[in-house]
Amino acid sequence: MSDTLNKQGVAMLRSELELMMAERTNLLRVVGAAAVLMANTDGRNLPAEAAEAAEMLSTLVNSLPEETLREALVSVQAEIRVGQP
């Protein structure tokens, strides 16, 4: 009986881990798209009501660890151009 419960527990954990990995993949794509949008947006041209949201988004994207941001950009097949506008 204990072996059956253990197998069920492992199966539940595996299922939960798969769901979390799929969610991570989706979140990386969202972050990648947001990063590309921010990199290609001139904040001076935004309406005032959008500027605050854009600043918040920019701050959040910039606070990510570099490796996570790289993964996000790769997930949306964005080119990483260092030092270019």
DSSP file (Angstrom, degrees, kcal/mol; ACC not computed):
  #  RESIDUE AA STRUCTURE BP1 BP2  ACC     N-H-->O    O-->H-N    N-H-->O    O-->H-N    TCO  KAPPA ALPHA  PHI   PSI    X-CA   Y-CA   Z-CA
    1    1 A M     >        0   0    0      0, 0.0     4,-2.3     0, 0.0     5,-0.2   0.000 360.0 360.0 360.0 -42.4    0.0    0.0    0.0
    2    2 A S  H  >  +     0   0    0      1,-0.2     4,-2.5     2,-0.2     5,-0.2   0.877 360.0  54.1 -61.3 -38.1    2.8    2.4    0.9
    3    3 A D  H  > S+     0   0    0      2,-0.2     4,-2.3     1,-0.2    -1,-0.2   0.884 107.7  50.2 -64.5 -38.3    4.4    1.7   -2.5
    4    4 A T  H  > S+     0   0    0      2,-0.2     4,-2.2     1,-0.2    -2,-0.2   0.913 111.4  47.8 -65.2 -44.1    1.1    2.7   -4.3
    5    5 A L  H  X S+     0   0    0     -4,-2.3     4,-2.5     1,-0.2    -2,-0.2   0.898 111.4  51.5 -63.7 -40.1    0.9    5.9   -2.3
    6    6 A N  H  X S+     0   0    0     -4,-2.5     4,-2.5     2,-0.2    -2,-0.2   0.914 110.2  48.1 -63.0 -43.6    4.5    6.7   -3.1
    7    7 A K  H  X S+     0   0    0     -4,-2.3     4,-2.3     2,-0.2    -1,-0.2   0.883 112.1  49.6 -64.6 -38.9    3.9    6.1   -6.8
    8    8 A Q  H  X S+     0   0    0     -4,-2.2     4,-2.5     2,-0.2    -2,-0.2   0.904 110.7  50.2 -65.6 -41.4    0.8    8.3   -6.7
    9    9 A G  H  X S+     0   0    0     -4,-2.5     4,-2.5     2,-0.2    -2,-0.2   0.914 111.4  47.8 -62.6 -43.6    2.8   11.0   -4.9
   10   10 A V  H  X S+     0   0    0     -4,-2.5     4,-2.6     2,-0.2    -2,-0.2   0.908 111.7  50.5 -63.9 -41.7    5.5   10.9   -7.5
   11   11 A A  H  X S+     0   0    0     -4,-2.3     4,-2.3     2,-0.2    -2,-0.2   0.897 111.0  48.8 -64.1 -40.1    3.0   11.0  -10.3
   12   12 A M  H  X S+     0   0    0     -4,-2.5     4,-2.5     2,-0.2    -2,-0.2   0.915 112.6  47.8 -66.3 -42.0    1.3   14.0   -8.8
   13   13 A L  H  X S+     0   0    0     -4,-2.5     4,-2.6     2,-0.2    -2,-0.2   0.901 111.4  50.7 -64.6 -40.5    4.6   15.8   -8.3
   14   14 A R  H  X S+     0   0    0     -4,-2.6     4,-2.3     2,-0.2    -2,-0.2   0.917 111.2  48.4 -62.8 -43.2    5.7   15.0  -11.8
   15   15 A S  H  X S+     0   0    0     -4,-2.3     4,-2.1     2,-0.2    -2,-0.2   0.920 112.6  47.9 -62.8 -44.6    2.4   16.4  -13.2
   16   16 A E  H  X S+     0   0    0     -4,-2.5     4,-2.4     1,-0.2    -2,-0.2   0.898 111.1  51.3 -63.7 -40.8    2.7   19.6  -11.1
   17   17 A L  H  X S+     0   0    0     -4,-2.6     4,-2.4     2,-0.2    -1,-0.2   0.900 108.5  51.4 -63.7 -40.9    6.3   20.1  -12.2
   18   18 A E  H  X S+     0   0    0     -4,-2.3     4,-2.1     2,-0.2    -1,-0.2   0.902 110.4  49.1 -62.7 -41.0    5.3   19.7  -15.9
   19   19 A L  H  X S+     0   0    0     -4,-2.1     4,-2.3     1,-0.2    -2,-0.2   0.912 111.6  49.2 -63.8 -42.2    2.5   22.3  -15.4
   20   20 A M  H  X S+     0   0    0     -4,-2.4     4,-2.5     2,-0.2    -2,-0.2   0.884 110.4  50.2 -65.8 -38.6    5.0   24.7  -13.7
   21   21 A M  H  X S+     0   0    0     -4,-2.4     4,-2.2     2,-0.2    -1,-0.2   0.888 110.6  49.6 -67.7 -38.2    7.5   24.2  -16.5
   22   22 A A  H  X S+     0   0    0     -4,-2.1     4,-2.1     2,-0.2    -2,-0.2   0.903 111.8  48.9 -65.5 -40.3    4.9   25.0  -19.1
   23   23 A E  H  X S+     0   0    0     -4,-2.3     4,-2.7     2,-0.2    -2,-0.2   0.902 109.6  52.1 -65.3 -40.5    3.9   28.1  -17.2
   24   24 A R  H  X S+     0   0    0     -4,-2.5     4,-2.7     2,-0.2    -2,-0.2   0.913 108.0  51.8 -60.9 -42.9    7.5   29.2  -17.0
   25   25 A T  H  X S+     0   0    0     -4,-2.2     4,-1.8     1,-0.2    -1,-0.2   0.921 111.7  46.4 -60.2 -44.5    7.9   28.8  -20.7
   26   26 A N  H  X S+     0   0    0     -4,-2.1     4,-2.0     1,-0.2    -2,-0.2   0.911 112.4  50.0 -64.7 -42.5    4.8   30.9  -21.3
   27   27 A L  H  X S+     0   0    0     -4,-2.7     4,-2.7     1,-0.2    -2,-0.2   0.886 107.7  53.9 -65.2 -38.3    6.0   33.6  -18.8
   28   28 A L  H  X S+     0   0    0     -4,-2.7     4,-2.7     1,-0.2    -1,-0.2   0.893 108.2  50.5 -62.0 -38.6    9.4   33.7  -20.5
   29   29 A R  H  X S+     0   0    0     -4,-1.8     4,-2.4     2,-0.2    -2,-0.2   0.898 110.6  48.9 -66.3 -39.3    7.7   34.4  -23.8
   30   30 A V  H  X S+     0   0    0     -4,-2.0     4,-2.5     2,-0.2    -2,-0.2   0.935 113.5  46.5 -63.7 -46.0    5.6   37.2  -22.3
   31   31 A V  H  X S+     0   0    0     -4,-2.7     4,-2.7     2,-0.2    -2,-0.2   0.903 111.7  51.7 -63.7 -41.1    8.8   38.7  -20.7
   32   32 A G  H  X S+     0   0    0     -4,-2.7     4,-2.3     2,-0.2    -1,-0.2   0.921 111.0  46.7 -61.7 -44.3   10.7   38.3  -24.0
   33   33 A A  H  X S+     0   0    0     -4,-2.4     4,-2.5     1,-0.2    -1,-0.2   0.899 112.7  50.5 -64.6 -40.0    7.9   40.1  -25.9
   34   34 A A  H  X S+     0   0    0     -4,-2.5     4,-2.7     2,-0.2    -2,-0.2   0.907 109.8  50.5 -64.1 -41.2    7.8   42.8  -23.3
   35   35 A A  H  X S+     0   0    0     -4,-2.7     4,-2.3     2,-0.2    -2,-0.2   0.909 111.4  47.6 -64.3 -41.7   11.5   43.3  -23.5
   36   36 A V  H  X S+     0   0    0     -4,-2.3     4,-1.4     2,-0.2    -2,-0.2   0.920 111.9  50.7 -64.8 -43.0   11.5   43.6  -27.2
   37   37 A L  H  < S+     0   0    0     -4,-2.5     3,-0.4     1,-0.2    -2,-0.2   0.933 112.3  46.4 -59.0 -46.8    8.6   46.1  -27.0
   38   38 A M  H >< S+     0   0    0     -4,-2.7     3,-1.1     1,-0.2    -1,-0.2   0.881 110.1  53.4 -65.2 -38.0   10.4   48.2  -24.5
   39   39 A A  H 3< S+     0   0    0     -4,-2.3    -1,-0.2     1,-0.2    -2,-0.2   0.774 114.5  42.2 -67.4 -24.6   13.6   48.1  -26.5
   40   40 A N  T 3< S+     0   0    0     -4,-1.4     2,-0.5    -3,-0.4    -1,-0.2   0.229  97.5  92.7-107.5  13.5   11.8   49.4  -29.6
   41   41 A T    <   -     0   0    0     -3,-1.1     2,-0.9    -4,-0.2     3,-0.1  -0.919  62.9-147.2-113.4 130.4    9.6   52.0  -27.9
   42   42 A D    >   -     0   0    0     -2,-0.5     3,-2.4     1,-0.1     4,-0.2  -0.852  10.7-154.4 -93.1 108.7   10.6   55.6  -27.5
   43   43 A G  G >  S+     0   0    0     -2,-0.9     3,-1.3     1,-0.3    -1,-0.1   0.729  89.0  68.2 -57.9 -24.1    9.0   56.7  -24.2
   44   44 A R  G 3  S+     0   0    0      1,-0.3    -1,-0.3    -3,-0.1     7,-0.0   0.714  98.4  52.5 -69.3 -18.2    8.8   60.3  -25.4
   45   45 A N  G <  S+     0   0    0     -3,-2.4    -1,-0.3     2,-0.1    -2,-0.2   0.395  87.4 105.2 -97.4   2.8    6.2   59.3  -27.9
   46   46 A L  S <  S-     0   0    0     -3,-1.3     5,-0.1    -4,-0.2     2,-0.0  -0.560  79.1-106.9 -83.5 146.3    3.9   57.5  -25.4
   47   47 A P    >>  -     0   0    0      0, 0.0     3,-1.4     0, 0.0     4,-1.4  -0.391  35.8-110.6 -62.8 151.3    0.7   59.1  -24.2
   48   48 A A  H 3> S+     0   0    0      1,-0.3     4,-0.8     2,-0.2     3,-0.3   0.861 117.4  56.1 -55.4 -39.7    0.9   60.2  -20.6
   49   49 A E  H 34 S+     0   0    0      1,-0.2     4,-0.5     2,-0.2    -1,-0.3   0.748 110.6  44.8 -68.3 -21.7   -1.4   57.5  -19.4
   50   50 A A  H <> S+     0   0    0     -3,-1.4     4,-2.5     2,-0.1    -1,-0.2   0.671  96.1  76.1 -91.5 -19.4    0.8   54.8  -20.9
   51   51 A A  H  X S+     0   0    0     -4,-1.4     4,-2.3    -3,-0.3     5,-0.2   0.883  93.4  50.5 -62.6 -40.3    4.1   56.3  -19.7
   52   52 A E  H  X S+     0   0    0     -4,-0.8     4,-2.2     2,-0.2    -1,-0.2   0.923 112.6  46.1 -64.7 -44.1    3.6   55.1  -16.1
   53   53 A A  H  > S+     0   0    0     -4,-0.5     4,-2.6     1,-0.2    -2,-0.2   0.893 112.5  51.3 -65.0 -39.5    2.8   51.6  -17.1
   54   54 A A  H  X S+     0   0    0     -4,-2.5     4,-2.6     2,-0.2    -2,-0.2   0.882 109.4  50.3 -65.3 -37.8    5.8   51.6  -19.5
   55   55 A E  H  X S+     0   0    0     -4,-2.3     4,-2.4     2,-0.2    -2,-0.2   0.914 111.3  48.4 -66.4 -41.9    8.1   52.7  -16.8
   56   56 A M  H  X S+     0   0    0     -4,-2.2     4,-2.4     2,-0.2    -2,-0.2   0.930 112.9  48.0 -62.2 -45.6    6.9   50.0  -14.4
   57   57 A L  H  X S+     0   0    0     -4,-2.6     4,-2.6     1,-0.2     5,-0.2   0.917 111.6  50.1 -61.6 -44.3    7.3   47.4  -17.2
   58   58 A S  H  X S+     0   0    0     -4,-2.6     4,-2.5     1,-0.2    -1,-0.2   0.913 110.5  49.7 -60.8 -44.0   10.8   48.6  -17.9
   59   59 A T  H  X S+     0   0    0     -4,-2.4     4,-1.2     2,-0.2    -1,-0.2   0.913 112.5  47.5 -62.0 -43.8   11.8   48.5  -14.3
   60   60 A L  H  < S+     0   0    0     -4,-2.4     4,-0.4     2,-0.2     3,-0.3   0.911 113.2  47.2 -66.2 -42.8   10.5   45.0  -13.9
   61   61 A V  H >< S+     0   0    0     -4,-2.6     3,-1.2     1,-0.2    -2,-0.2   0.919 112.2  50.5 -64.4 -42.8   12.2   43.7  -17.0
   62   62 A N  H 3< S+     0   0    0     -4,-2.5    -1,-0.2     1,-0.2    -2,-0.2   0.724 103.4  60.4 -68.7 -20.4   15.5   45.4  -16.0
   63   63 A S  T 3< S+     0   0    0     -4,-1.2    -1,-0.2    -3,-0.3    -2,-0.2   0.553  82.7 105.8 -84.6  -6.6   15.3   43.8  -12.5
   64   64 A L  S <  S-     0   0    0     -3,-1.2    -3,-0.0    -4,-0.4     2,-0.0  -0.386  85.3 -96.9 -70.4 149.1   15.4   40.3  -13.9
   65   65 A P     >  -     0   0    0      0, 0.0     4,-2.3     0, 0.0     3,-0.3  -0.382  35.9-116.9 -60.1 145.5   18.6   38.3  -13.6
   66   66 A E  H  > S+     0   0    0      1,-0.2     4,-2.5     2,-0.2     5,-0.2   0.871 113.4  53.1 -56.4 -40.8   20.6   38.5  -16.9
   67   67 A E  H  > S+     0   0    0      1,-0.2     4,-2.4     2,-0.2    -1,-0.2   0.896 108.8  49.5 -64.3 -39.7   20.2   34.7  -17.6
   68   68 A T  H  > S+     0   0    0     -3,-0.3     4,-2.3     2,-0.2    -1,-0.2   0.915 111.0  49.4 -65.0 -42.5   16.5   34.9  -17.2
   69   69 A L  H  X S+     0   0    0     -4,-2.3     4,-2.5     2,-0.2    -2,-0.2   0.905 110.0  51.3 -63.9 -40.8   16.3   37.8  -19.6
   70   70 A R  H  X S+     0   0    0     -4,-2.5     4,-2.6    -5,-0.2    -2,-0.2   0.933 110.3  49.0 -60.4 -45.3   18.5   36.0  -22.1
   71   71 A E  H  X S+     0   0    0     -4,-2.4     4,-2.1     1,-0.2    -2,-0.2   0.895 110.8  51.3 -60.1 -40.0   16.2   33.0  -21.9
   72   72 A A  H  X S+     0   0    0     -4,-2.3     4,-0.8     2,-0.2    -1,-0.2   0.918 111.1  46.8 -64.2 -43.8   13.2   35.2  -22.4
   73   73 A L  H ><>S+     0   0    0     -4,-2.5     5,-3.0     1,-0.2     3,-0.6   0.895 112.1  50.4 -66.8 -39.5   14.7   36.9  -25.5
   74   74 A V  H ><5S+     0   0    0     -4,-2.6     3,-1.7     1,-0.2    -1,-0.2   0.880 102.7  61.9 -63.6 -37.1   15.7   33.5  -26.9
   75   75 A S  H 3<5S+     0   0    0     -4,-2.1    -1,-0.2     1,-0.3    -2,-0.2   0.763 111.2  37.9 -63.7 -24.3   12.1   32.2  -26.4
   76   76 A V  T <<5S-     0   0    0     -4,-0.8    -1,-0.3    -3,-0.6    -2,-0.2   0.220 114.9-116.5-108.2  12.8   10.8   34.9  -28.7
   77   77 A Q  T < 5 +     0   0    0     -3,-1.7     2,-0.3     1,-0.2    -3,-0.2   0.851  57.0 163.5  56.2  39.6   13.7   34.6  -31.1
   78   78 A A      < -     0   0    0     -5,-3.0     2,-0.3    -6,-0.1    -1,-0.2  -0.640  38.4-122.0 -86.5 145.0   14.9   38.1  -30.4
   79   79 A E        -     0   0    0     -2,-0.3     2,-0.7     2,-0.0    -1,-0.0  -0.687  19.1-135.3 -84.4 139.2   18.3   39.2  -31.4
   80   80 A I        -     0   0    0     -2,-0.3     2,-0.6     2,-0.0   -10,-0.0  -0.862  23.9-177.2 -98.1 114.8   20.4   40.6  -28.5
   81   81 A R    >   -     0   0    0     -2,-0.7     3,-0.7     3,-0.1     2,-0.4  -0.927  11.2-155.7-115.9 107.8   22.2   43.7  -29.6
   82   82 A V  T 3  S+     0   0    0     -2,-0.6    -2,-0.0     1,-0.2     0, 0.0  -0.698  74.7   3.1 -86.8 129.8   24.5   45.1  -27.0
   83   83 A G  T 3  S+     0   0    0     -2,-0.4    -1,-0.2     1,-0.2     0, 0.0   0.591 101.5 112.7  78.1  11.7   25.3   48.8  -27.2
   84   84 A Q    <         0   0    0     -3,-0.7    -1,-0.2     1,-0.1    -3,-0.1  -0.926 360.0 360.0-116.0 143.3   23.1   49.6  -30.2
   85   85 A P              0   0    0      0, 0.0    -1,-0.1     0, 0.0    -3,-0.0   0.492 360.0 360.0 -69.2 360.0   20.0   51.7  -30.1
